[in-house]
């Protein structure tokens, strides 16, 4: 009988079989799993350069300018009556706007995910309008609508309700610019929820309210809290949409961003830097909270929390 060849026949399609041991990927497979970014050092260097020029350099200059006033001067600037009033107005209106967006954004995301109706795609696209619309244009539009002779302001004036040039106008402007954060954070989680969980709860006799409270909302809570925190942080830094509708009255409708701008126009750079650093610290704290919530949500989604 003829002796069998010691060489294996080539695999179908002209591809040679891999001689790698079982369980270990072959060299072409290991090469294909590498990152598509060409060069870790080059990518890291470009990223760090961008971070230094766009983020760290302005923040460093701001901190150095604020340090010129000294600790006592910093405390004196922050504890002045006008500064405290502006912080109170900003934090209060931002909190109210975030609470409104928490409720309304959750309801809007629920409608977009759970129901089919004419104009759904248009409504879904309109959610992102505050991202695309310049904030100054939004402020002008809201002022025209809620002025005493506006479409919404005139009927409200009959009831003695003033929106434009009042704290209520600040809340409207902040809520308008930050509503997409709640909707776009909650909406994907709602879309990925398994309907079997709700069906099982309904089979066991749970009511709709119980299903939402015990099954749906615990799953949504991390994303819901993250979206609400982002909306609050966005409202804290809002300027363009608020400056037109607020009226900018000291001790009543003057926000922190506007007070910082006024200090810059007065060439009081130290006071402007001190106020801005305080807002930066608040925003950084909100960022830490959001990152902690996202990390907890990731552990919860993976079944580790």
C-alpha positions as CSV (number, residue, x, y, z in Angstrom):
1,X,0.0,0.0,0.0
2,X,1.2,3.5,-0.7
3,X,2.6,5.4,2.3
4,X,0.3,8.2,3.6
5,X,1.8,11.7,3.4
6,X,2.9,13.2,6.6
7,X,1.6,16.6,5.5
8,X,-2.1,17.5,6.2
9,X,-4.1,18.6,3.3
10,X,-5.0,22.3,3.0
11,X,-8.3,23.3,4.4
12,X,-11.2,24.1,2.1
13,X,-11.0,27.5,0.5
14,X,-7.3,27.4,0.2
15,X,-6.7,28.3,3.9
16,X,-4.1,26.3,5.8
17,X,-5.2,24.9,9.1
18,X,-3.8,26.5,12.2
19,X,-1.2,24.5,14.1
20,X,-2.0,26.2,17.4
21,X,-2.9,24.0,20.3
22,X,-6.6,23.7,21.2
23,X,-7.9,26.6,23.3
24,X,-5.2,29.0,22.2
25,X,-6.0,31.6,19.4
26,X,-3.8,31.4,16.4
27,X,-1.4,34.3,15.5
28,X,-3.8,35.9,12.9
29,X,-6.6,35.8,15.5
30,X,-4.4,37.5,18.1
31,X,-3.4,40.1,15.6
32,X,-7.0,40.8,14.7
33,X,-7.9,41.5,18.3
34,X,-5.5,44.4,18.6
35,X,-6.8,47.9,18.8
36,X,-7.7,49.7,15.6
37,X,-6.0,52.9,16.9
38,X,-2.5,53.0,15.4
39,X,-0.2,53.3,18.3
40,X,-0.9,53.6,22.0
41,X,1.8,56.2,22.7
42,X,0.7,58.4,19.8
43,X,-3.0,58.2,20.8
44,X,-2.2,58.8,24.5
45,X,0.0,61.8,23.6
46,X,-2.6,63.4,21.4
47,X,-5.3,62.9,24.1
48,X,-3.2,64.3,26.9
49,X,-2.2,67.3,24.7
50,X,-5.8,68.0,23.9
51,X,-6.8,67.7,27.6
52,X,-4.0,70.0,28.7
53,X,-4.8,72.8,26.1
54,X,-8.6,72.7,26.3
55,X,-9.3,71.7,29.9
56,X,-6.3,71.9,32.3
57,X,-4.8,75.1,31.0
58,X,-7.9,77.3,31.4
59,X,-8.7,75.7,34.7
60,X,-5.2,76.2,36.0
61,X,-5.3,79.9,34.9
62,X,-8.6,80.3,36.7
63,X,-7.2,78.8,39.9
64,X,-4.1,81.0,39.8
65,X,-6.2,84.1,39.3
66,X,-8.5,83.2,42.2
67,X,-5.5,82.5,44.4
68,X,-4.4,86.2,44.1
69,X,-7.2,87.3,46.4
70,X,-6.0,85.1,49.3
71,X,-8.2,83.0,51.6
72,X,-9.7,86.0,53.5
73,X,-10.4,87.8,50.3
74,X,-12.0,84.7,48.8
75,X,-14.3,84.3,51.8
76,X,-15.2,88.0,51.7
77,X,-16.2,87.8,48.0
78,X,-18.3,84.7,48.6
79,X,-20.0,86.0,51.7
80,X,-21.1,89.3,50.2
81,X,-24.9,89.7,50.2
82,X,-25.1,90.0,46.4
83,X,-23.0,86.9,45.8
84,X,-24.9,84.8,48.4
85,X,-28.2,85.9,46.8
86,X,-27.1,84.9,43.4
87,X,-26.0,81.5,44.6
88,X,-29.3,81.1,46.3
89,X,-31.3,82.0,43.2
90,X,-29.1,79.7,41.0
91,X,-29.2,76.7,43.2
92,X,-32.9,77.0,44.0
93,X,-34.1,77.5,40.4
94,X,-31.7,74.7,39.2
95,X,-33.1,72.3,41.8
96,X,-36.7,73.1,40.8
97,X,-35.9,72.7,37.1
98,X,-34.1,69.4,37.8
99,X,-37.1,68.1,39.8
100,X,-39.5,69.1,37.0
101,X,-37.3,67.4,34.4
102,X,-37.1,64.3,36.6
103,X,-40.9,63.8,36.5
104,X,-41.6,65.2,33.0
105,X,-38.6,63.6,31.4
106,X,-39.4,60.2,32.8
107,X,-43.0,60.5,31.5
108,X,-41.9,61.6,28.1
109,X,-39.4,58.7,27.8
110,X,-42.1,56.3,28.9
111,X,-44.5,57.6,26.2
112,X,-41.8,57.4,23.5
113,X,-40.9,53.9,24.3
114,X,-44.2,52.2,25.3
115,X,-46.7,53.8,22.9
116,X,-47.2,54.1,19.2
117,X,-49.0,57.2,17.9
118,X,-48.9,59.6,14.9
119,X,-46.0,62.1,15.1
120,X,-43.9,59.9,17.5
121,X,-40.8,60.3,15.4
122,X,-41.3,64.1,15.3
123,X,-41.7,64.3,19.0
124,X,-38.6,62.1,19.5
125,X,-36.6,64.4,17.3
126,X,-37.9,67.5,19.1
127,X,-36.4,66.2,22.4
128,X,-32.9,67.1,21.0
129,X,-33.9,70.6,19.9
130,X,-32.4,72.2,23.1
131,X,-29.0,70.6,22.1
132,X,-29.1,72.1,18.6
133,X,-30.7,75.5,19.3
134,X,-28.5,78.3,20.5
135,X,-29.3,79.1,24.1
136,X,-29.6,82.8,23.4
137,X,-32.3,82.0,20.7
138,X,-34.1,79.9,23.3
139,X,-34.0,82.7,25.8
140,X,-35.4,85.2,23.3
141,X,-38.2,82.8,22.3
142,X,-39.1,82.1,25.9
143,X,-39.2,85.8,26.7
144,X,-41.5,86.5,23.8
145,X,-43.8,83.7,24.8
146,X,-44.0,84.5,28.5
147,X,-44.0,88.3,28.4
148,X,-47.1,90.0,29.6
149,X,-48.3,90.4,26.0
150,X,-47.0,87.0,24.9
151,X,-49.0,83.9,23.9
152,X,-48.5,82.3,27.3
153,X,-47.8,85.3,29.4
154,X,-51.0,87.2,28.7
155,X,-53.3,84.4,30.0
156,X,-51.1,83.9,33.0
157,X,-51.1,87.6,33.7
158,X,-54.8,87.5,34.1
159,X,-54.3,85.1,37.0
160,X,-51.5,87.2,38.5
161,X,-48.7,84.9,37.5
162,X,-45.5,86.5,36.2
163,X,-43.0,84.3,34.4
164,X,-40.8,86.6,32.4
165,X,-38.4,88.7,34.5
166,X,-39.1,86.5,37.5
167,X,-37.6,83.3,39.1
168,X,-40.3,81.3,37.3
169,X,-38.7,82.3,34.0
170,X,-35.3,81.1,35.1
171,X,-36.8,77.8,36.0
172,X,-38.5,77.6,32.5
173,X,-35.2,78.4,30.7
174,X,-33.2,75.9,32.8
175,X,-35.8,73.2,32.3
176,X,-35.9,73.7,28.6
177,X,-32.2,73.5,28.1
178,X,-31.7,70.4,30.3
179,X,-34.7,68.2,29.6
180,X,-32.9,66.0,27.0
181,X,-30.5,64.7,29.6
182,X,-33.2,62.9,31.5
183,X,-35.0,61.6,28.5
184,X,-32.0,60.3,26.6
185,X,-30.6,58.7,29.8
186,X,-33.8,56.9,30.7
187,X,-35.0,56.0,27.2
188,X,-32.4,53.3,26.3
189,X,-32.9,51.5,29.7
190,X,-36.6,51.4,29.1
191,X,-36.1,50.0,25.6
192,X,-33.8,47.2,26.9
193,X,-36.1,46.1,29.7
194,X,-37.4,42.6,29.3
195,X,-41.2,42.5,29.1
196,X,-41.2,39.0,30.8
197,X,-40.5,40.6,34.1
198,X,-43.6,42.7,34.0
199,X,-45.7,39.8,32.7
200,X,-44.5,37.6,35.5
201,X,-45.4,40.2,38.1
202,X,-48.8,40.7,36.5
203,X,-49.3,36.9,36.6
204,X,-48.6,36.9,40.3
205,X,-51.4,39.4,40.8
206,X,-49.4,42.7,41.1
207,X,-51.2,45.9,40.2
208,X,-49.8,48.3,37.6
209,X,-48.6,50.7,40.4
210,X,-46.9,47.8,42.2
211,X,-45.2,46.6,39.0
212,X,-43.8,50.1,38.3
213,X,-42.7,50.6,41.9
214,X,-41.2,47.1,42.5
215,X,-40.0,46.0,39.1
216,X,-39.6,48.9,36.6
217,X,-38.4,51.8,38.7
218,X,-35.6,49.9,40.5
219,X,-34.2,49.1,37.1
220,X,-34.6,52.6,35.9
221,X,-33.3,54.3,39.1
222,X,-29.6,54.5,38.3
223,X,-30.1,55.9,34.9
224,X,-32.9,58.2,36.2
225,X,-30.7,59.5,39.0
226,X,-27.8,60.1,36.6
227,X,-30.0,61.9,34.1
228,X,-31.4,64.1,36.8
229,X,-27.9,64.9,38.1
230,X,-26.8,65.9,34.6
231,X,-29.8,68.1,34.2
232,X,-29.1,69.8,37.5
233,X,-25.4,70.4,36.6
234,X,-26.5,71.7,33.2
235,X,-28.9,74.1,34.8
236,X,-26.2,75.5,37.1
237,X,-24.1,76.6,34.2
238,X,-26.8,78.0,32.0
239,X,-26.3,81.5,30.9
240,X,-27.6,82.3,27.4
241,X,-31.2,81.1,27.8
242,X,-31.5,82.7,31.3
243,X,-30.0,86.1,30.8
244,X,-32.9,87.3,28.5
245,X,-35.8,86.0,30.5
246,X,-34.5,86.6,34.0
247,X,-34.5,90.3,34.0
248,X,-31.2,90.3,35.9
249,X,-32.4,92.0,39.0
250,X,-29.8,91.8,41.9
251,X,-31.1,89.9,44.9
252,X,-34.0,88.5,42.9
253,X,-33.3,87.2,39.5
254,X,-29.5,87.5,39.2
255,X,-27.8,84.1,38.6
256,X,-24.1,83.3,39.4
257,X,-23.1,83.1,35.7
258,X,-24.4,86.6,35.1
259,X,-22.8,88.0,38.3
260,X,-19.5,86.5,37.1
261,X,-20.0,88.3,33.7
262,X,-20.7,91.6,35.5
263,X,-17.6,91.3,37.5
264,X,-15.6,90.8,34.3
265,X,-17.1,93.9,32.8
266,X,-16.1,95.8,35.9
267,X,-12.5,94.5,35.5
268,X,-12.8,92.8,38.9
269,X,-11.1,89.7,37.6
270,X,-10.3,88.4,41.1
271,X,-13.9,88.4,42.2
272,X,-15.0,86.8,38.9
273,X,-12.4,84.1,39.3
274,X,-13.4,83.4,42.9
275,X,-17.0,83.0,42.0
276,X,-16.2,80.9,38.9
277,X,-13.9,78.6,41.0
278,X,-16.8,78.0,43.5
279,X,-19.1,77.1,40.6
280,X,-16.4,74.8,39.2
281,X,-16.2,73.1,42.6
282,X,-19.9,72.5,42.6
283,X,-19.9,71.2,39.1
284,X,-16.9,68.9,39.9
285,X,-18.9,67.5,42.9
286,X,-21.8,66.8,40.6
287,X,-19.5,65.1,38.2
288,X,-18.2,62.8,41.0
289,X,-21.8,62.0,42.0
290,X,-22.7,61.2,38.4
291,X,-19.6,59.0,37.9
292,X,-20.4,57.1,41.2
293,X,-24.0,56.5,40.1
294,X,-22.8,55.3,36.7
295,X,-20.3,52.9,38.3
296,X,-23.0,51.6,40.7
297,X,-25.3,51.1,37.7
298,X,-22.7,49.2,35.8
299,X,-22.1,46.9,38.8
300,X,-25.8,46.5,39.2
301,X,-26.3,45.6,35.5
302,X,-23.5,43.0,35.7
303,X,-25.0,41.4,38.8
304,X,-22.1,42.4,41.0
305,X,-23.8,45.0,43.2
